[in-house]
């Protein structure tokens, strides 16, 4: 069973959510209505040694990079909702190969990024594990209820924009150094450009499919327009490698020109790569009208235990 299929079955077993849970499981964050018309955003993510970062070899991650990535992954989820991150909790299980020095350096990287984004650690838990090192972080943020952005808001006629570039995240080191798009996400919802967003963590293609399914639409993707991270990056790598942590944004056709003219983040590319269409299959199509699945793969699946 794939990760998405398992979660679909699991969520169907959950009781009817209370009225204050306005964003239930299945989005980048859960959302709880609080006072003054604001939404409390909550997300949790983890990193596993040897799975989300290399333990040895030319691409081995330093403890600082591991800590930084843990927080950055969660900041990216808040960014996809157009939210402002505020606080976080950390739980770490250290293997016998990790000592006190490694742990201190891990928190150095995590806390440094926290200062850069104005988010505070407010607690957590430490433990030892017999084998793999695992760390988990729960993040809290806020957004105005009238502006919070979900992955389910795309409509036929909207256009798909992406920030940044895609593919070869591991070999270029991007997966350890990416900048979560919090400022950009907040700007997009504040000025009403985004009808839906999702962060591309598992791969451009699979996360675009998730947006389509949540929104009940299809997507015609112009593969020639997908921005590649390096000249050597293949289309398959750009669509399915994952670990890009860029924003996929649905934008109404009436606002495309204004978005392109007003985009203030001149150092960050913003590229239009597709159009949302009516489709009963809620999937992503290429220019030839056939569903896209390079090599039979749509992206990273956490239940594929043979994947690095």
Steps between C-alpha positions, in 0.01 A plus 500: 500500500624849416530772763212698348272194486575411862429854620174513303380187680622627836332840470172329410507327840527826695191637676323809373730789594385773739391829350819676606710262285452692178789330316486125571776243423609486139649845442848640566381605847201438721312817589310589818284810526609726786384845607504818291434319172834324487602141431756310707707293256664178625729262311745224588785353298801281565842410364658155509874444468587331171156583360466877501874573512818307425703363789827456312668556166532820295145614582514434876311760703650680799304505829427869442353423158283223642353730765448777251319269258264372767370849574511611136273212393237614748538867410427402140166351608403826670609690189266293282204617711604865477560497875741664741708247702531561874602207725624142482563185706779249427525128582828317431595134518879463476679185388816368672704671227392846616663669797442818699709704258286386205182591688626847590597569140161369383326759718745769386374460144138479605506802731692713249231451237237565767656840568507580129125431469395634840372169640565379855558153643266449797576141601545143384641161596828306477553124490742232383431250222672165434563567130391791279495863611157661468392855577151649482384860517153644560451857382232757582407803293212736429312644205187714461204271434410706194847451351614150598577304185426131445592254228131455413424843351621460139235542232483429128650800325753571776866487404775311679803701606808369682777667693862405450638201313461122512701177492833371634436636847723244670802517269500882502452527877177696453310264733720621787520871415159592356324811626137442606273734303320655798528862387388407152204293623378780726533755221305282254202460733511857631454638148254233392707333229484140624182293488693188608856409602705197594870462571685267264677269744437157345533613139347756265281243326362310801429821690328651196284184485413548868392856431285380210332230709432735789358763263305263273672615182766384256817675385656545159872529571735663250804286571728716285439789741599314819804683644795262543748534787806432283557479122556125546170441684260279305125556483444177691726621782324837511157337518569213741819545705331700777664692785456829312286678763368753250144630480246382243245781462161510329436851364177626334546588135381854569792557739787343307629820342478697824687225688779500245527879515478532880715202611742668743744214562729576209763247611248215484368376163123472462395289203164421341507132400142381453126556504235330713225335294176308542585132555313216666827316563652796691849440369785670314523478120778581259465701181395182314203452733640185662547476881854578609695231687867494392630145530178404679597721794321813622730589790628394840288257701588462870368143488753404232758356738743432219531870417793700634 
